[in-house]
């Protein structure tokens, strides 16, 4: 593979056994490299759902967890 982001995303999805039935949540900004490689790019590759909190408060996170029930945090 020529793209290191894509390679790392494929390997991360494989290592964590992400599937299309998973729901991923992260508090990291979407633009952050760790979020790109560990969450949203593998999410796109596997067809899983990405849960995003409306705000960064504990209440916002709790509401997202209750509504989406993430399988990976």
N, C-alpha and C positions, 0 to 999 in steps of 0.2 A: 504494500500500500504506500502511496506517495505522500499522503497527508497525515502528519503525526497526530493531529486532533482526531481525525476519523479512526485511525488505528487505535489510539487510546480509548476512544469511545466504544469501539467494537470489543476490545479486550475487557473493558470495565463491565459492559453489559453481559459478557460471557462469564466473567468472574463472579458477579453478583446474581447471576441467573435471572436477570430482568426478563419479564414476559409481557405480553400485551394485556394481561389482567392486573398488572401492578399499578399502584398509584404512588408517585414519588413526590416528596415534599422537601424543600430546602429553604433555609433562610438566607442563603448566599445570594448576592445580586446576580441576575441572569448573565451579566457581562463578565463576571469573574471567571477566570480560567478553570478553577476547580469545579465550579458549577457547570460549565460547558462540558467538560470531559466526564465528570462523574454523574451528572443528572440529565440535563436537557438534551444533549446530543444522543446519549444512549437511549433516552426516552423516545426520541424521534425514530431511531433505528428499530426499536422493538414494538412501537405502537402503543406503549403504555401511557397512562394518564399522568399529567403533571398538575399537582395541587398548588395553588398560589394563594397565600393569605391576602386579604384585603388591606391589612395594615400590619405593622410590626409589633403590635401590643400582644401581651399574653392572651387577652380575650380574642383578638383576631386569629391567632394561631389555634386556640382552642376551638373556635367556631369552624375553622377549616378542617381540623382533625375530626370533629364530630360529623361534618358534612361529607367529607371525601374519604375518610378512613385510610390514610396512607399506609402502604406496606413497607416503604423505605423512607427513612427520615435522615 
